[in-house]
Amino acid sequence: MEGALDLCDQVTNSRALSMRVFPLAISVFFFILISNLLGLIPIGGLGILEKSKSGMSFIPFLRSGTADVNTTITLAIMAVIGANLFGIFSIGLWKTFTNMLI
């Protein structure tokens, strides 16, 4: 954790700001890590075959959370909004938007 916090310090140049941002950043990191590791469990190959109008479809018992497009889109939206809010909180509203225009 100390190494990850030091890496966060290199980005923010401030320990106080890192202490505010770090819990959210490390939570997202561990969520993605654990979701992807769950996809490696061999039980994901077990499932049921279900009959549908278009034929047979396989429904796995367990799959990675990041295999679903809704999770990926939500994480992407959260990252974009979070990056903009981080910029606003760290350097201010005016500087954030004027830097976007340049």
C-alpha positions as CSV (number, residue, x, y, z in Angstrom):
1,M,0.0,0.0,0.0
2,E,2.8,2.4,0.8
3,G,4.3,1.9,-2.7
4,A,0.9,2.6,-4.3
5,L,0.6,5.7,-2.2
6,D,4.0,6.9,-3.2
7,L,3.0,6.4,-6.8
8,C,-0.1,8.5,-6.2
9,D,2.2,11.2,-4.6
10,Q,4.2,11.3,-7.8
11,V,1.1,12.1,-9.8
12,T,-0.5,14.7,-7.3
13,N,2.8,16.2,-5.9
14,S,1.0,16.4,-2.6
15,R,0.6,13.9,0.2
16,A,-2.6,15.6,1.5
17,L,-4.2,15.4,-1.9
18,S,-3.0,11.8,-2.3
19,M,-4.7,10.8,0.9
20,R,-8.0,12.2,-0.4
21,V,-7.8,10.5,-3.8
22,F,-6.0,7.2,-2.9
23,P,-8.9,5.3,-1.3
24,L,-11.1,5.7,-4.4
25,A,-8.3,4.9,-6.8
26,I,-7.2,1.8,-4.9
27,S,-10.8,0.6,-4.6
28,V,-11.3,0.7,-8.3
29,F,-8.0,-1.0,-8.9
30,F,-8.9,-3.9,-6.6
31,F,-12.4,-4.2,-8.0
32,I,-11.0,-4.6,-11.5
33,L,-8.3,-7.0,-10.3
34,I,-10.6,-9.3,-8.4
35,S,-13.2,-9.2,-11.2
36,N,-10.7,-10.3,-13.8
37,L,-9.2,-13.0,-11.4
38,L,-12.7,-14.4,-10.9
39,G,-12.9,-15.0,-14.6
40,L,-10.0,-17.4,-14.4
41,I,-11.8,-19.8,-12.1
42,P,-12.5,-23.0,-14.0
43,I,-16.1,-23.2,-12.8
44,G,-16.8,-20.6,-15.5
45,G,-16.8,-23.4,-18.0
46,L,-19.7,-25.1,-16.3
47,G,-23.2,-23.9,-17.0
48,I,-26.5,-24.8,-18.5
49,L,-27.7,-25.1,-22.1
50,E,-30.9,-23.2,-22.6
51,K,-33.2,-23.5,-25.6
52,S,-34.3,-20.3,-27.2
53,K,-35.9,-19.2,-30.5
54,S,-32.5,-18.9,-32.2
55,G,-31.3,-22.3,-31.0
56,M,-29.3,-23.4,-28.0
57,S,-27.4,-21.0,-25.9
58,F,-24.8,-21.6,-23.1
59,I,-25.3,-19.7,-19.8
60,P,-22.2,-20.0,-17.5
61,F,-22.6,-20.3,-13.8
62,L,-19.8,-17.9,-13.0
63,R,-18.1,-15.3,-15.2
64,S,-16.0,-12.2,-14.8
65,G,-17.7,-9.0,-13.8
66,T,-15.7,-7.1,-16.4
67,A,-17.0,-9.5,-19.2
68,D,-20.3,-7.6,-19.1
69,V,-20.3,-4.4,-21.2
70,N,-22.4,-2.6,-18.5
71,T,-19.6,-2.9,-16.0
72,T,-17.0,-1.6,-18.5
73,I,-19.1,1.4,-19.5
74,T,-19.8,2.3,-15.9
75,L,-16.1,2.1,-15.0
76,A,-15.2,4.3,-18.1
77,I,-17.8,6.9,-17.2
78,M,-16.7,6.9,-13.6
79,A,-13.1,7.4,-14.7
80,V,-13.9,10.3,-17.0
81,I,-16.0,12.1,-14.4
82,G,-13.5,11.3,-11.7
83,A,-10.6,12.7,-13.7
84,N,-12.5,16.0,-14.3
85,L,-13.5,16.3,-10.7
86,F,-10.0,15.6,-9.6
87,G,-8.7,18.4,-11.9
88,I,-11.4,20.8,-10.5
89,F,-10.6,20.0,-6.9
90,S,-6.8,20.1,-7.3
91,I,-6.3,23.3,-9.5
92,G,-9.7,24.9,-9.6
93,L,-12.6,25.2,-12.0
94,W,-11.3,28.0,-14.1
95,K,-7.8,26.5,-14.7
96,T,-9.3,23.1,-15.5
97,F,-11.5,24.3,-18.2
98,T,-9.0,26.8,-19.7
99,N,-6.4,24.0,-19.9
100,M,-9.0,21.8,-21.7
101,L,-9.4,24.5,-24.4
102,I,-5.7,24.8,-25.1
